[in-house]
Amino acid sequence: MAAEPERAREAECGGERDGGVAPSERTRVRRAPQRARYDRETVEAILDEGVFAHVGFAVEGRPFVIPMVYGRRGDVLYLHGSPASRLLRAGRDGVELCLTVTHLDGIVLARSAFHTSVNYRSVVLFARAVPVDDAAEKLEALRAVVDHAVPGRWSGVRGPDETEFRRTLVLKVPISEASAKVRTGPPVDDESDMTSDAWAGVIPVQLAYGEPLPDPQLRAGIEPTPDVAGYRGPGSPA
Ligand SMILES: Cc1cc2nc3c(=O)[nH]c(=O)nc-3n(C[C@H](O)[C@H](O)[C@H](O)COP(=O)(O)OP(=O)(O)OC[C@H]3O[C@@H](n4cnc5c(N)ncnc54)[C@H](O)[C@@H]3O)c2cc1C
C-alpha cells in the first residue's frame, strides 16, 4: 500500500483550526497533511459514528492497544469497565492514553501497487484520563456509553444497581488534543501509469447492521422497541 506520498495534484488545504482541537506538535499530521482536520465537528462526527476505539497505553515500557466501547458527552469521552482492567487502572493512575477510531470507507485500487490505498476517516486522540467519582456524572457517563451503542437504549433497560455501580470504573477522557484524517476519492496514480490496462477505482466499504436477532431466552410477546428494531447504525434512520 502506498505510504501516502504527497501529490502535486492534491490541493494543499491544511486543517481548520477555528473552534477545533488545534494541532499540537504530536497531533500534527506529517504525511499527506492536506487530509488532516482539526475542527471539532469533524473529530466529533468520526467519534460519534465509531462503535469502539482502540486505546493505546504503555505499562512497564510495553505498549498495549485494547479495543473499548465509549460514549461522548460534549468534549469528553467516557470509558468504562472493571476496576481490574489493566487499561482502566493505568488510565486511572495517570498513564497517558492514545485512542484511535477508524472508519474504512473504501479500497482504493490504483494502477500501480505503490498507490494502492484506502479511503477512510480516522481520529487520533491523546489524553490523560480522570476517574469519575461523582455519582451523578458516573451515571450520566454510563448512560452515554449505553446510548452510544443504540440511542435511547438506556431508558429501556434496568440501570446499574449499587454493586454494579461500585464495580464499574469510569474514566473521563478530554477531547482536546486530537487530529482527524480523511481520505476520499479515486486513486492518485502517476501520470506515466494512466495508459495502463489495469482496472482502477474504488470498492466502497460499509459497516452493515442487520435485523435484530431475539435472545433465544426472550420471553414470548416482547418485540424490539422501534429504536432497536429500526437501528441500522449511527446516522441511520431509526
Ligand atoms: C485504515 C487505514 C489504513 C492506513 N494504511 C496506511 C498504510 O498502509 N501506510 C501508510 O503509510 N499509511 C497508512 N495510513 C495512514 C496512517 O494512519 C498515517 O496517517 C500515515 O502513516 C502517516 O503518518 P505520519 O508519519 O505522517 O504521522 P505520525 O508521525 O505517525 O503521526 C503524527 C500525528 O498525526 C496524526 N495522525 C497520523 N495519522 C493519522 C490518522 N490516520 N488519523 C488521524 N490522525 C492521524 C496523529 O495525531 C499523530 O500523532 C492508514 C490510515 C488508515 C485510517
The ligand as an SDF file (V2000), in Angstrom:
LIG
                    3D

 53 58  0  0  0  0  0  0  0  0999 V2000
   -7.3540    2.2380    7.7090 C   0  0  0  0  0  0  0  0  0  0  0  0
   -6.0660    2.9940    7.4630 C   0  0  0  0  0  0  0  0  0  0  0  0
   -5.0290    2.3630    6.8280 C   0  0  0  0  0  0  0  0  0  0  0  0
   -3.8320    3.0430    6.5820 C   0  0  0  0  0  0  0  0  0  0  0  0
   -2.8060    2.3840    5.9680 N   0  0  0  0  0  0  0  0  0  0  0  0
   -1.6280    3.0140    5.7600 C   0  0  0  0  0  0  0  0  0  0  0  0
   -0.5180    2.3400    5.1750 C   0  0  0  0  0  0  0  0  0  0  0  0
   -0.5950    1.1680    4.8410 O   0  0  0  0  0  0  0  0  0  0  0  0
    0.6340    3.0350    5.0090 N   0  0  0  0  0  0  0  0  0  0  0  0
    0.7390    4.3270    5.4190 C   0  0  0  0  0  0  0  0  0  0  0  0
    1.8350    4.9020    5.2730 O   0  0  0  0  0  0  0  0  0  0  0  0
   -0.2660    4.9840    5.9830 N   0  0  0  0  0  0  0  0  0  0  0  0
   -1.4450    4.3630    6.1630 C   0  0  0  0  0  0  0  0  0  0  0  0
   -2.4870    5.0290    6.7590 N   0  0  0  0  0  0  0  0  0  0  0  0
   -2.2550    6.3960    7.1910 C   0  0  0  0  0  0  0  0  0  0  0  0
   -1.6290    6.3920    8.5790 C   0  0  0  0  0  0  0  0  0  0  0  0
   -2.6730    6.3340    9.5420 O   0  0  0  0  0  0  0  0  0  0  0  0
   -0.7830    7.6600    8.8490 C   0  0  0  0  0  0  0  0  0  0  0  0
   -1.5690    8.8030    8.6250 O   0  0  0  0  0  0  0  0  0  0  0  0
    0.4530    7.6570    7.9900 C   0  0  0  0  0  0  0  0  0  0  0  0
    1.2880    6.5640    8.3190 O   0  0  0  0  0  0  0  0  0  0  0  0
    1.2460    8.9330    8.1180 C   0  0  0  0  0  0  0  0  0  0  0  0
    1.7260    9.0730    9.4080 O   0  0  0  0  0  0  0  0  0  0  0  0
    2.8230   10.1970    9.7390 P   0  0  0  0  0  0  0  0  0  0  0  0
    4.1660    9.5570    9.7980 O   0  0  0  0  0  0  0  0  0  0  0  0
    2.6110   11.3710    8.8760 O   0  0  0  0  0  0  0  0  0  0  0  0
    2.3270   10.6430   11.1050 O   0  0  0  0  0  0  0  0  0  0  0  0
    2.8090   10.2330   12.5450 P   0  0  0  0  0  0  0  0  0  0  0  0
    4.0990   10.9190   12.8310 O   0  0  0  0  0  0  0  0  0  0  0  0
    2.6940    8.7550   12.7150 O   0  0  0  0  0  0  0  0  0  0  0  0
    1.6520   10.9270   13.3180 O   0  0  0  0  0  0  0  0  0  0  0  0
    1.6900   12.3030   13.6960 C   0  0  0  0  0  0  0  0  0  0  0  0
    0.3450   12.6400   14.2080 C   0  0  0  0  0  0  0  0  0  0  0  0
   -0.5390   12.7680   13.1130 O   0  0  0  0  0  0  0  0  0  0  0  0
   -1.8100   12.3270   13.4900 C   0  0  0  0  0  0  0  0  0  0  0  0
   -2.2280   11.2360   12.5800 N   0  0  0  0  0  0  0  0  0  0  0  0
   -1.4590   10.4350   11.8460 C   0  0  0  0  0  0  0  0  0  0  0  0
   -2.1970    9.5630   11.1360 N   0  0  0  0  0  0  0  0  0  0  0  0
   -3.4840    9.8310   11.4590 C   0  0  0  0  0  0  0  0  0  0  0  0
   -4.7050    9.2720   11.0670 C   0  0  0  0  0  0  0  0  0  0  0  0
   -4.8070    8.2440   10.1960 N   0  0  0  0  0  0  0  0  0  0  0  0
   -5.8360    9.7900   11.5930 N   0  0  0  0  0  0  0  0  0  0  0  0
   -5.8040   10.8270   12.4570 C   0  0  0  0  0  0  0  0  0  0  0  0
   -4.6550   11.4010   12.8650 N   0  0  0  0  0  0  0  0  0  0  0  0
   -3.5140   10.8930   12.3650 C   0  0  0  0  0  0  0  0  0  0  0  0
   -1.7350   11.8180   14.9060 C   0  0  0  0  0  0  0  0  0  0  0  0
   -2.1650   12.8320   15.8000 O   0  0  0  0  0  0  0  0  0  0  0  0
   -0.2630   11.5630   15.0870 C   0  0  0  0  0  0  0  0  0  0  0  0
    0.1240   11.6500   16.4400 O   0  0  0  0  0  0  0  0  0  0  0  0
   -3.6830    4.3760    7.0020 C   0  0  0  0  0  0  0  0  0  0  0  0
   -4.7470    5.0140    7.6520 C   0  0  0  0  0  0  0  0  0  0  0  0
   -5.9310    4.3280    7.8810 C   0  0  0  0  0  0  0  0  0  0  0  0
   -7.0450    5.0310    8.6050 C   0  0  0  0  0  0  0  0  0  0  0  0
  1  2  1  0
  2  3  1  0
  2 52  2  0
  3  4  2  0
  4  5  1  0
  4 50  1  0
  5  6  2  0
  6  7  1  0
  6 13  1  0
  7  8  2  0
  7  9  1  0
  9 10  1  0
 10 11  2  0
 10 12  1  0
 12 13  2  0
 13 14  1  0
 14 15  1  0
 14 50  1  0
 15 16  1  0
 16 17  1  0
 16 18  1  0
 18 19  1  0
 18 20  1  0
 20 21  1  0
 20 22  1  0
 22 23  1  0
 23 24  1  0
 24 25  2  0
 24 26  1  0
 24 27  1  0
 27 28  1  0
 28 29  2  0
 28 30  1  0
 28 31  1  0
 31 32  1  0
 32 33  1  0
 33 34  1  0
 33 48  1  0
 34 35  1  0
 35 36  1  0
 35 46  1  0
 36 37  1  0
 36 45  1  0
 37 38  2  0
 38 39  1  0
 39 40  1  0
 39 45  2  0
 40 41  1  0
 40 42  2  0
 42 43  1  0
 43 44  2  0
 44 45  1  0
 46 47  1  0
 46 48  1  0
 48 49  1  0
 50 51  2  0
 51 52  1  0
 52 53  1  0
M  END
$$$$
